Amino acid sequence: MNIIDTRSNITFNNDKKGIVRNISLFDLKGVDYTIPKENFTDIVFQSVPSIEFFQEKELLINKNIYTMGPSSKRFLLRNGFDSICPSTPGSRELNKLIANSENNKFLIVKGKDGLSEVFNYLNKSCYFVKEVSCYERVKFDDYDDVKKSFLKADAIIFSSTYGVKIFFEEIYSPQVKASLFGISKRIISYIANFGCEAKFIDYFSNNIKESIQKSI
C-alpha cells in the first residue's frame, strides 16, 4: 500500500519510515521574534517546529512546559526537557490540562498564522498570556516533481489545513484516486470544503497501515 504523509520533514515521525512516505507540501523557516520581558511560569509549544525554531531554550529551565501531543513531547525530550501533554492531541484537550492554573504567566510559542485557540482560552479566562511566532510555512515554487507520486497513492494523510489548501490548489486532479485522511475533525471539515470526503486517522496508532486498510 502506498501511503503519503504530507506533514513537514521536521514533524515527520521516523517510526513511520518504511510504512509511510513523507512528501512535505511546504517548507519551514525561522522568523525574527522578540520575547516579552516577563517572568513567565509556563511555556506552551503548539507544534514541533515551534520547538525547533525557538532559540532561547535556557528559558525553559524550571518552567512548566506544555506540548500539544506525543510528537512535540518526544521532540522536546530530545532537547532535554520534559513536558505535559494531553492524551488526545489538540488545543481543546490542552486547555483542560491548564484550566486549574493559578497566578501563572503563560508564553505561547507557535508559527506565523498558527491557531490561537489556547491563547484565546487563557485570555478569556483572565490569565496573563503572551504569544510569539518563531517560524513560518512557505510554499514551494512548483509541485511538478511530486504530482506523479500522488497519482500513485492509495492514501494521503493531512496534518494541517495549510497542507490541504496547497494540495487542492497545486496537485489535485480527478486522476487522484487516493483515500484522504485527516488527523483532526477540523482538517476533515476543511477537506469537505473542496468537495471531497476524508476520514479520521489516529496518527499515533501502533499500526497506521492496518488502520488505513480497514478504513478504505
C-alpha positions as semicolon CSV with decimal commas, in nm:
position;residue;x (nm);y (nm);z (nm)
1;M;0,000;0,000;0,000
2;N;0,128;0,344;-0,099
3;I;0,063;0,590;0,187
4;I;0,177;0,954;0,170
5;D;0,210;1,179;0,474
6;T;0,210;1,549;0,380
7;R;0,346;1,691;0,705
8;S;0,676;1,880;0,713
9;N;1,003;1,688;0,730
10;I;1,070;1,819;1,082
11;T;0,745;1,685;1,221
12;F;0,751;1,350;1,037
13;N;0,763;1,059;1,278
14;N;1,069;0,847;1,199
15;D;0,884;0,543;1,335
16;K;0,665;0,562;1,024
17;K;0,956;0,527;0,779
18;G;0,913;0,222;0,559
19;I;0,537;0,229;0,620
20;V;0,452;0,584;0,517
21;R;0,627;0,803;0,260
22;N;0,677;1,164;0,364
23;I;0,619;1,422;0,090
24;S;0,604;1,763;0,251
25;L;0,397;2,026;0,071
26;F;0,573;2,326;0,221
27;D;0,898;2,439;0,376
28;L;0,960;2,589;0,719
29;K;1,184;2,880;0,804
30;G;1,255;3,076;1,118
31;V;1,141;3,436;1,158
32;D;1,259;3,715;1,386
33;Y;1,072;3,744;1,713
34;T;1,107;3,916;2,048
35;I;1,013;3,755;2,377
36;P;0,824;3,991;2,609
37;K;1,018;4,084;2,922
38;E;0,808;3,896;3,173
39;N;0,880;3,628;3,430
40;F;0,681;3,354;3,258
41;T;0,598;3,046;3,464
42;D;0,450;2,834;3,184
43;I;0,563;2,780;2,824
44;V;0,326;2,626;2,568
45;F;0,463;2,486;2,241
46;Q;0,197;2,445;1,975
47;S;0,398;2,231;1,734
48;V;0,725;2,051;1,671
49;P;0,858;2,340;1,454
50;S;0,784;2,586;1,735
51;I;1,032;2,388;1,947
52;E;1,284;2,362;1,664
53;F;1,288;2,736;1,589
54;F;1,262;2,861;1,949
55;Q;1,616;2,979;2,019
56;E;1,602;3,057;2,391
57;K;1,594;2,703;2,529
58;E;1,757;2,826;2,852
59;L;1,427;2,998;2,936
60;L;1,269;2,656;2,977
61;I;1,466;2,574;3,289
62;N;1,240;2,544;3,596
63;K;0,929;2,624;3,392
64;N;0,602;2,437;3,348
65;I;0,615;2,323;2,985
66;Y;0,318;2,210;2,778
67;T;0,308;2,050;2,434
68;M;0,018;1,968;2,203
69;G;0,072;1,594;2,175
70;P;0,310;1,296;2,169
71;S;0,516;1,414;1,868
72;S;0,606;1,750;2,019
73;K;0,660;1,590;2,362
74;R;0,912;1,343;2,214
75;F;1,085;1,616;2,013
76;L;1,124;1,836;2,322
77;L;1,267;1,542;2,518
78;R;1,548;1,525;2,263
79;N;1,633;1,879;2,371
80;G;1,649;1,771;2,735
81;F;1,311;1,895;2,858
82;D;1,002;1,705;2,959
83;S;0,653;1,846;2,915
84;I;0,290;1,794;2,997
85;C;0,068;1,699;2,704
86;P;-0,289;1,577;2,660
87;S;-0,353;1,212;2,581
88;T;-0,559;1,329;2,284
89;P;-0,360;1,589;2,085
90;G;-0,516;1,930;2,031
91;S;-0,595;2,271;2,178
92;R;-0,922;2,171;2,343
93;E;-0,768;1,889;2,545
94;L;-0,466;2,102;2,635
95;N;-0,695;2,376;2,766
96;K;-0,842;2,124;3,009
97;L;-0,495;2,049;3,149
98;I;-0,412;2,412;3,219
99;A;-0,758;2,511;3,340
100;N;-0,669;2,494;3,711
101;S;-0,351;2,701;3,700
102;E;-0,335;2,988;3,948
103;N;-0,141;3,315;3,915
104;N;0,060;3,173;3,627
105;K;0,207;3,367;3,337
106;F;0,191;3,189;3,003
107;L;0,404;3,225;2,693
108;I;0,271;3,050;2,384
109;V;0,519;2,963;2,110
110;K;0,371;2,900;1,767
111;G;0,409;2,952;1,394
112;K;0,305;3,257;1,197
113;D;-0,070;3,244;1,125
114;G;-0,097;2,946;1,359
115;L;-0,403;2,872;1,570
116;S;-0,477;3,096;1,868
117;E;-0,725;2,871;2,047
118;V;-0,507;2,825;2,357
119;F;-0,423;3,196;2,369
120;N;-0,790;3,293;2,336
121;Y;-0,893;3,047;2,606
122;L;-0,633;3,176;2,853
123;N;-0,709;3,536;2,768
124;K;-1,083;3,492;2,820
125;S;-1,012;3,311;3,145
126;C;-0,821;3,618;3,266
127;Y;-0,477;3,458;3,270
128;F;-0,168;3,660;3,187
129;V;-0,070;3,532;2,843
130;K;0,154;3,641;2,556
131;E;0,247;3,465;2,233
132;V;0,536;3,470;1,989
133;S;0,566;3,330;1,636
134;C;0,911;3,189;1,564
135;Y;0,863;3,030;1,221
136;E;0,652;3,040;0,909
137;R;0,538;2,795;0,644
138;V;0,642;2,866;0,286
139;K;0,504;2,715;-0,034
140;F;0,745;2,560;-0,281
141;D;0,796;2,729;-0,617
142;D;0,630;2,440;-0,801
143;Y;0,495;2,092;-0,739
144;D;0,553;1,925;-1,075
145;D;0,807;1,682;-0,930
146;V;0,563;1,532;-0,679
147;K;0,237;1,519;-0,874
148;K;0,308;1,171;-1,013
149;S;0,362;1,035;-0,662
150;F;0,017;1,150;-0,553
151;L;-0,140;0,989;-0,860
152;K;0,005;0,655;-0,746
153;A;-0,101;0,695;-0,381
154;D;-0,359;0,474;-0,213
155;A;-0,394;0,702;0,091
156;I;-0,291;1,061;0,172
157;I;-0,263;1,191;0,528
158;F;-0,304;1,561;0,610
159;S;-0,188;1,714;0,938
160;S;-0,273;2,079;0,861
161;T;-0,530;2,283;0,673
162;Y;-0,239;2,463;0,505
163;G;-0,126;2,134;0,351
164;V;-0,483;2,064;0,238
165;K;-0,506;2,406;0,072
166;I;-0,181;2,352;-0,119
167;F;-0,284;2,001;-0,224
168;F;-0,609;2,118;-0,383
169;E;-0,454;2,429;-0,537
170;E;-0,141;2,271;-0,681
171;I;-0,175;1,893;-0,702
172;Y;-0,528;1,758;-0,701
173;S;-0,695;1,637;-1,019
174;P;-0,972;1,385;-1,092
175;Q;-0,696;1,133;-1,161
176;V;-0,606;1,126;-0,790
177;K;-0,781;0,815;-0,659
178;A;-0,631;0,801;-0,311
179;S;-0,843;0,797;0,004
180;L;-0,792;1,114;0,209
181;F;-0,730;1,118;0,583
182;G;-0,709;1,397;0,841
183;I;-0,564;1,380;1,189
184;S;-0,836;1,607;1,334
185;K;-1,202;1,693;1,282
186;R;-1,101;2,045;1,181
187;I;-0,887;1,915;0,895
188;I;-1,159;1,673;0,781
189;S;-1,412;1,958;0,773
190;Y;-1,169;2,172;0,576
191;I;-1,123;1,898;0,315
192;A;-1,502;1,880;0,279
193;N;-1,496;2,243;0,166
194;F;-1,322;2,123;-0,150
195;G;-1,595;1,870;-0,221
196;C;-1,402;1,563;-0,106
197;E;-1,460;1,320;0,178
198;A;-1,191;1,242;0,432
199;K;-1,171;1,005;0,726
200;F;-1,011;1,044;1,065
201;I;-0,682;0,865;1,126
202;D;-0,513;0,821;1,461
203;Y;-0,162;0,918;1,358
204;F;-0,020;0,768;1,676
205;S;-0,177;0,429;1,620
206;N;0,057;0,134;1,670
207;N;-0,028;0,012;1,320
208;I;-0,125;0,305;1,100
209;K;-0,114;0,095;0,783
210;E;-0,366;-0,152;0,924
211;S;-0,590;0,133;1,042
212;I;-0,592;0,282;0,693
213;Q;-0,656;-0,052;0,525
214;K;-0,961;-0,106;0,746
215;S;-1,094;0,239;0,656
216;I;-1,063;0,208;0,280
